[in-house]
Amino acid sequence: MEEFPMKKKIGIIISIVIVCFVGIVLFKTKDSAHASKKIEPPLAIPAPVIMVPGTNGDVDRFDSLVNSLKETEKNVDEIKITVNKDDSITSSGQFTKETKRPIIAIAFEDGSNPSLPKQARWFQKALEYAEKHYTFNTYDYLGYSNGGLIITGYLENEQKSNDPALYHLITLGTPYNDTSWDYNENSSTFTKPKDESNLLKYYLKNKQNIPKNITVYNIAGNVDNQNTDTTVPLTSVLAGRLIYGDSEKYKEIIVNEQANHGSLIENPKTLKLIKEYLFESVK
C-alpha cells in the first residue's frame, strides 16, 4: 500500500528536475540569443559637408546643388535632419561604407529670424543626433544666407568640447550686418560699417570663442554692380571679416553673374567654388 505514494513522490521529483532542466536550457538559449545581438557601433564616415539654409528654409533647399554634385562626384550620399521646436528630430536617408563624401542637410521647424539664437542651439542638437549614428571628427560647412549666422552663433555660444571640429566654412550671401541700407554703404569697398546693426553687435560680442584654425570663404552676390544681391547689401556680407577676418585663412569672393540672393546656390561659379573648396580638397 505504500509503494504508490513512493512512486508518486519519485514522479513528482522527476517532473521537477525536468522542468528545472528545461528552464535552464531556455534561459541559456535566450541569454545566448541576446549575446548574439551585438550593439553595432556608429558607422565611421569621412568628414561630412553640413549644409544649412536661410530664413525658413527646409532640408530640401539644397536638392539642386546636391544633384549637381552627384553628376560629377562619386559616392555622394545625403541625409536630412530637421530639428523641431520641442528639440525632437526628424530625419531621412543614410550613409553606407561606400559613402565617400557625405552631405548632411540640417534645417529647423522654426527657421524664422527671431529664433536665430535657438537655431544655433538646435544645430548642436543635430550634431549630437548625427554622432549617434555616424562617427566623424571634423566637418565642412556651407551656410546659405542666415545659415552663416547659425554656425556663427553655434561657434560662439553653443559648441561643446566633444563636438566634431569645423574645418572649412563657406558662407553664402550671409547678412552679417543685417539687410537694411541704414547700416550699410552703397559701395563695393568695405572699411567699416556705416553703422553696426544689433545683429552685428550680437555676433561681435563673443567672436573670441570662434576657433581660429579654420578656413573661411565668404561669398557675396553683386547684381549689375549695384552692391547688393537684391536682398543683402554687399557691405553687409563683407562685414563678415569683422568676425572671421583673423581666422587661419579668410577669403572674400564676389559673384557678379546670376548673383541675386535666391539663386546664389545654383550659380555656376558658386558651384565651382563649392567643388573646389569642399570636394577637391579631400581627393
Secondary structure, DSSP 8 states (H G I E B T S, - for coil): --HHHHHHHHHHHHHHHHHHHHHHHHHHHHHHHHHHS-----EE----EEEE-STT--TTTTHHHHHHHHHHSSSEEEEEEEE-TTS-EEEE----TT-SEEEEEEEES---GGGHHHHHHHHHHHHHHHHHHEE-SEEEEEEETHHHHHHHHIIIII--TTS-EEEEEEEES--TT-S-TTTS-SSS--SS-SS--HHHHHHHHTGGGS-SS-EEEEEEE-GGGSSB-SSSBHHHHHTTHHHHTTSSEEEEEEE-TT--GGGTTT-HHHHHHHIIIIIGGG-
